Amino acid sequence: MLFPHLTLDERSMIGPMRAVGFSVRQSAVNLGRAPSTVSRELHRSTDNSSGYAGYWAQLKTRLAPTLAPYRETQFKARP
């Protein structure tokens, strides 16, 4: 079974749905996704100060592979 990543359009719809009061489950049904997918997306990409922004979540997803080598050196355990 193939589980493709959320698209920018899907991410752009999550924020407004949450703003008008949709639950995670209702948002998932509207997107045709599993509730756990929407829940994880909100957990990973919600900022405490400004809430969820689909554009920034998409950008973060696209940049993650290019930033991986820097993360490895940044978080190495120090002796």
TIRO-2110 file (N, C-alpha, C; in Angstrom, 1 decimal):
// TIRO-2110
0.9, -1.2, 0.0, N, 1, A
0.0, 0.0, 0.0, CA, 1, A
0.9, 1.2, 0.0, C, 1, A
0.6, 2.2, -0.8, N, 2, A
1.3, 3.4, -1.0, CA, 2, A
0.7, 4.5, -0.1, C, 2, A
1.6, 5.2, 0.6, N, 3, A
1.1, 6.3, 1.5, CA, 3, A
1.9, 7.6, 1.0, C, 3, A
1.3, 8.3, 0.0, N, 4, A
2.1, 9.5, -0.4, CA, 4, A
2.0, 10.6, 0.6, C, 4, A
3.0, 11.5, 0.5, N, 5, A
3.1, 12.7, 1.4, CA, 5, A
1.9, 13.6, 1.2, C, 5, A
1.6, 14.4, 2.1, N, 6, A
0.5, 15.4, 2.0, CA, 6, A
1.0, 16.4, 0.9, C, 6, A
0.1, 16.9, 0.1, N, 7, A
0.5, 17.9, -0.9, CA, 7, A
0.3, 19.3, -0.3, C, 7, A
0.9, 20.3, -1.0, N, 8, A
0.7, 21.7, -0.6, CA, 8, A
-0.8, 22.0, -0.5, C, 8, A
-1.6, 21.6, -1.4, N, 9, A
-3.0, 21.9, -1.4, CA, 9, A
-3.7, 21.3, -0.1, C, 9, A
-3.3, 20.1, 0.2, N, 10, A
-3.9, 19.4, 1.4, CA, 10, A
-3.4, 20.2, 2.6, C, 10, A
-2.1, 20.5, 2.7, N, 11, A
-1.6, 21.2, 3.9, CA, 11, A
-2.3, 22.6, 4.0, C, 11, A
-2.5, 23.2, 2.8, N, 12, A
-3.1, 24.6, 2.8, CA, 12, A
-4.6, 24.5, 3.3, C, 12, A
-5.2, 23.4, 3.2, N, 13, A
-6.6, 23.2, 3.7, CA, 13, A
-6.7, 22.9, 5.2, C, 13, A
-5.7, 22.3, 5.7, N, 14, A
-5.8, 21.9, 7.1, CA, 14, A
-5.9, 23.1, 8.1, C, 14, A
-5.1, 24.2, 7.8, N, 15, A
-5.2, 25.4, 8.7, CA, 15, A
-6.5, 26.0, 8.8, C, 15, A
-7.1, 26.4, 7.6, N, 16, A
-8.5, 27.0, 7.7, CA, 16, A
-9.5, 26.1, 8.3, C, 16, A
-9.4, 24.8, 8.0, N, 17, A
-10.4, 23.9, 8.6, CA, 17, A
-10.3, 23.9, 10.1, C, 17, A
-9.1, 23.9, 10.6, N, 18, A
-8.9, 23.9, 12.1, CA, 18, A
-9.4, 25.3, 12.6, C, 18, A
-9.2, 26.4, 11.9, N, 19, A
-9.5, 27.7, 12.3, CA, 19, A
-11.0, 27.9, 12.5, C, 19, A
-11.8, 27.2, 11.6, N, 20, A
-13.3, 27.3, 11.7, CA, 20, A
-13.9, 26.2, 12.7, C, 20, A
-13.0, 25.4, 13.3, N, 21, A
-13.5, 24.5, 14.3, CA, 21, A
-13.6, 23.1, 13.9, C, 21, A
-13.1, 22.7, 12.7, N, 22, A
-13.2, 21.2, 12.4, CA, 22, A
-12.3, 20.4, 13.3, C, 22, A
-12.7, 19.3, 13.7, N, 23, A
-11.9, 18.4, 14.4, CA, 23, A
-10.8, 17.7, 13.5, C, 23, A
-9.9, 17.0, 14.1, N, 24, A
-8.9, 16.3, 13.3, CA, 24, A
-9.6, 15.3, 12.4, C, 24, A
-10.5, 14.6, 13.0, N, 25, A
-11.3, 13.5, 12.3, CA, 25, A
-12.1, 14.1, 11.1, C, 25, A
-12.7, 15.3, 11.3, N, 26, A
-13.5, 15.9, 10.3, CA, 26, A
-12.6, 16.4, 9.2, C, 26, A
-11.4, 17.0, 9.5, N, 27, A
-10.5, 17.4, 8.5, CA, 27, A
-10.0, 16.3, 7.7, C, 27, A
-9.7, 15.1, 8.4, N, 28, A
-9.2, 14.0, 7.7, CA, 28, A
-10.2, 13.4, 6.7, C, 28, A
-11.5, 13.4, 7.1, N, 29, A
-12.5, 12.9, 6.2, CA, 29, A
-12.6, 13.8, 4.9, C, 29, A
-12.5, 15.1, 5.1, N, 30, A
-12.6, 16.1, 4.0, CA, 30, A
-11.4, 15.9, 3.1, C, 30, A
-10.3, 15.6, 3.6, N, 31, A
-9.1, 15.4, 2.8, CA, 31, A
-8.9, 14.0, 2.2, C, 31, A
-9.7, 13.1, 2.7, N, 32, A
-9.6, 11.7, 2.3, CA, 32, A
-8.4, 11.0, 2.8, C, 32, A
-8.0, 11.4, 4.0, N, 33, A
-6.8, 10.9, 4.7, CA, 33, A
-7.1, 10.3, 6.0, C, 33, A
-6.2, 9.5, 6.6, N, 34, A
-6.4, 9.0, 7.9, CA, 34, A
-6.3, 10.0, 9.0, C, 34, A
-7.1, 10.0, 10.0, N, 35, A
-7.0, 11.0, 11.1, CA, 35, A
-5.6, 11.0, 11.7, C, 35, A
-4.9, 9.9, 11.7, N, 36, A
-3.6, 9.9, 12.3, CA, 36, A
-2.6, 10.7, 11.5, C, 36, A
-2.8, 10.8, 10.1, N, 37, A
-2.0, 11.5, 9.2, CA, 37, A
-2.1, 13.0, 9.6, C, 37, A
-3.4, 13.5, 9.7, N, 38, A
-3.6, 14.9, 10.0, CA, 38, A
-3.1, 15.2, 11.4, C, 38, A
-3.4, 14.4, 12.3, N, 39, A
-2.9, 14.6, 13.7, CA, 39, A
-1.4, 14.8, 13.7, C, 39, A
-0.7, 13.8, 13.1, N, 40, A
0.8, 13.9, 13.1, CA, 40, A
1.3, 15.2, 12.4, C, 40, A
0.6, 15.6, 11.3, N, 41, A
1.0, 16.8, 10.6, CA, 41, A
0.8, 18.0, 11.5, C, 41, A
-0.3, 18.1, 12.2, N, 42, A
-0.5, 19.2, 13.1, CA, 42, A
0.5, 19.2, 14.2, C, 42, A
0.8, 18.1, 14.7, N, 43, A
1.8, 18.0, 15.8, CA, 43, A
3.2, 18.4, 15.4, C, 43, A
3.6, 18.0, 14.2, N, 44, A
4.9, 18.3, 13.7, CA, 44, A
5.1, 19.7, 13.3, C, 44, A
4.0, 20.3, 12.8, N, 45, A
4.2, 21.6, 12.1, CA, 45, A
3.4, 22.8, 12.7, C, 45, A
2.9, 22.6, 13.9, N, 46, A
2.2, 23.7, 14.6, CA, 46, A
3.1, 24.5, 15.4, C, 46, A
3.1, 25.8, 15.2, N, 47, A
3.9, 26.7, 16.0, CA, 47, A
3.1, 27.3, 17.1, C, 47, A
3.6, 27.3, 18.3, N, 48, A
2.8, 27.8, 19.5, CA, 48, A
2.4, 29.2, 19.3, C, 48, A
3.1, 30.0, 18.6, N, 49, A
2.8, 31.5, 18.5, CA, 49, A
1.8, 31.7, 17.4, C, 49, A
1.9, 31.1, 16.3, N, 50, A
1.1, 31.4, 15.1, CA, 50, A
0.2, 30.3, 14.6, C, 50, A
0.3, 29.1, 15.2, N, 51, A
-0.6, 28.0, 14.8, CA, 51, A
0.0, 27.3, 13.6, C, 51, A
-0.9, 26.6, 12.8, N, 52, A
-0.4, 25.8, 11.7, CA, 52, A
-0.4, 26.6, 10.4, C, 52, A
0.7, 26.5, 9.7, N, 53, A
0.9, 27.2, 8.4, CA, 53, A
1.3, 26.1, 7.3, C, 53, A
0.4, 25.8, 6.4, N, 54, A
0.7, 24.7, 5.5, CA, 54, A
1.9, 25.0, 4.6, C, 54, A
2.1, 26.3, 4.2, N, 55, A
3.2, 26.6, 3.3, CA, 55, A
4.5, 26.3, 4.0, C, 55, A
4.7, 26.7, 5.2, N, 56, A
5.9, 26.4, 5.9, CA, 56, A
6.1, 24.9, 6.2, C, 56, A
5.1, 24.2, 6.4, N, 57, A
5.2, 22.8, 6.6, CA, 57, A
5.7, 22.1, 5.4, C, 57, A
5.1, 22.5, 4.2, N, 58, A
5.6, 22.0, 2.9, CA, 58, A
7.1, 22.3, 2.7, C, 58, A
7.4, 23.6, 2.9, N, 59, A
8.8, 24.0, 2.7, CA, 59, A
9.8, 23.2, 3.6, C, 59, A
9.4, 23.0, 4.9, N, 60, A
10.2, 22.2, 5.8, CA, 60, A
10.3, 20.7, 5.3, C, 60, A
9.3, 20.2, 4.8, N, 61, A
9.3, 18.8, 4.2, CA, 61, A
10.2, 18.7, 3.0, C, 61, A
10.2, 19.7, 2.2, N, 62, A
11.1, 19.7, 1.0, CA, 62, A
12.5, 19.9, 1.3, C, 62, A
12.8, 20.7, 2.4, N, 63, A
14.2, 21.0, 2.7, CA, 63, A
14.8, 19.9, 3.6, C, 63, A
14.0, 19.1, 4.2, N, 64, A
14.5, 18.1, 5.2, CA, 64, A
15.7, 17.2, 4.7, C, 64, A
15.5, 16.7, 3.4, N, 65, A
16.6, 15.8, 2.9, CA, 65, A
18.0, 16.6, 2.8, C, 65, A
17.9, 17.9, 2.4, N, 66, A
19.1, 18.6, 2.2, CA, 66, A
19.7, 19.1, 3.5, C, 66, A
18.9, 19.1, 4.6, N, 67, A
19.5, 19.5, 5.9, CA, 67, A
20.0, 18.4, 6.7, C, 67, A
19.7, 17.2, 6.3, N, 68, A
20.1, 16.0, 7.1, CA, 68, A
21.6, 15.9, 7.4, C, 68, A
22.5, 16.2, 6.5, N, 69, A
23.9, 16.1, 6.9, CA, 69, A
24.3, 17.1, 7.9, C, 69, A
23.7, 18.3, 7.9, N, 70, A
24.0, 19.3, 9.0, CA, 70, A
23.5, 18.9, 10.3, C, 70, A
22.3, 18.3, 10.3, N, 71, A
21.7, 17.8, 11.6, CA, 71, A
22.6, 16.8, 12.3, C, 71, A
23.2, 15.9, 11.5, N, 72, A
24.0, 14.8, 12.0, CA, 72, A
25.2, 15.4, 12.8, C, 72, A
25.8, 16.4, 12.2, N, 73, A
27.0, 17.0, 12.9, CA, 73, A
26.6, 17.9, 14.0, C, 73, A
25.4, 18.5, 13.9, N, 74, A
25.0, 19.5, 14.9, CA, 74, A
24.6, 18.7, 16.2, C, 74, A
24.0, 17.6, 16.1, N, 75, A
23.5, 16.9, 17.3, CA, 75, A
24.4, 15.7, 17.7, C, 75, A
25.6, 15.6, 17.3, N, 76, A
26.4, 14.5, 17.7, CA, 76, A
26.7, 14.7, 19.2, C, 76, A
26.8, 13.5, 19.8, N, 77, A
27.1, 13.6, 21.3, CA, 77, A
28.5, 14.0, 21.5, C, 77, A
28.6, 14.9, 22.5, N, 78, A
30.0, 15.4, 22.8, CA, 78, A
30.6, 14.6, 23.8, C, 78, A
31.9, 14.3, 23.7, N, 79, A
32.6, 13.5, 24.7, CA, 79, A
32.7, 14.2, 26.1, C, 79, A
END
